[in-house]
């Protein structure tokens, strides 16, 4: 790269969400990669300074390495749009819709993408009777997955094996969250797909040593989740899950990189969630999938950067 044309990249990392530690790690890895690719790199942590204090005169492109609330739900993106600085990953509406598990599920269903059955309860509506009522109406069976509407990295997710646990976990989660989703648990293989710039990169299979691929399994080496790349599914099913992930990516009008989480059970794929700001740590799945396809970390980060724009 010609020195006269070196781009000034601001990596936004950290933030105030429950995923701050992961964001810091992702951001630092991206800073290192971008410096190796000869960009002029600086960092900005919205925990310490408000987004409005970003000096647009000193920034050509923003690499958004935030995770969770205010980072991947459209809030940060709205400031980047206001500043009119090109930024990576999905835009305001796509980020908001993808982060909200109810909205994204409705979009998946509208696009005929299978997703586990669910119902939602507000904190001010909760009664033991309403839980039982919804449970019987939906014809759910245990286990049941309970999750916050707009958290990432499986934060706050609980799996109830009986009604006693269901009540206990619901009460515990309502201390922090105002709305909860109750979802039918789907067994089978964990398969996750990476998409970059509207093209599938590949599908990886996960075998967590824990009950499911939770926050600890994602970001702790000692959790010993087994990664199998490519996923052990038949060729036609492998192609199918790539198509489904791309379909979800396009249905939500996502940009740059996304990671879509599936369960493969009784020869059928169930889409659990789509992540618009997947992790970029040493244990993260998107870099691993990309590496298998010959796109190594530095080039992956640069490819994401080069897709940056405004009005996403």
Secondary structure, DSSP 8 states (H G I E B T S, - for coil): --GGG--EEEEE---SSTTHHHHHHHHHHHHHHHHHTT-EEEEE-TTTS-GGG--GGG-SEEEE---STTTSSSHHHHHHHHHT-EESS--HHHHHHHHSHHHHHHHHHHTT-----EEEEEGGG--HHHHHHHHHHTT--SSEEEEESS--TTTT-EEESSHHHHHHHHHHHTTT-SEEEEEE---SEEEEEEEETTEEEEEEEEE-SSSSS-HHHHH-GGG--EEEES-SS-HHHHHHHHHHHHHHHHHTT--SEEEEEEEEETTEEEEEEEESS---STT-HHHHHHHHTT--HHHHHHHHHHT-BS--
